[in-house]
Amino acid sequence: MATNKKHWLWNIVIVITLIVCLCAFAAHYKNWTRIESDKMTILSGIYYHDLKYDELEEVEWVERIPPMKRLNGFSAFEKGKGIYQEFKDTLTDTKVYVFVDNFEQQKIRIVNKDKSQIFLNLKDSLETIEMFDFFENKIELNQ
């Protein structure tokens, strides 16, 4: 009777694949933010953006994000992440960054001085309100 030996390499490949998938899920699970003295860094999976406070021009609440063409990114269930482009702005190549953890809640629309836009909200609506107030204060200080 022949013994069936399983190769240990396949077990390692399976474990590494599972670890990578869990890390990717954790990275996209929510928007990770880091506040520094001159900028805020937003990270969600492979999507990353630095918001420099001196480049902020406008911040406002929006109920819905406008229809846009997806350059890359995804939207699944209540989340939407990635880099988009507005339909009306296809000639100027202005990018719109979307970091939305919940489409049901209000979103913060941030316009930079270069006219690029960011739509942002967090899982917790109270944290989103605090972030909106934070951005309003930064814009007032820079004017």
Salt bridges, closest charged atoms under 4 A:
GLU36 OE2 - ARG34 NE 3.09
ASP50 OD2 - LYS39 NZ 3.62
GLU57 OE2 - LYS115 NZ 2.71
GLU58 OE2 - ARG109 NH1 3.60
GLU60 OE2 - ARG109 NH1 2.48
ASP93 OD2 - LYS95 NZ 3.83
ASP101 OD1 - LYS81 NZ 2.69
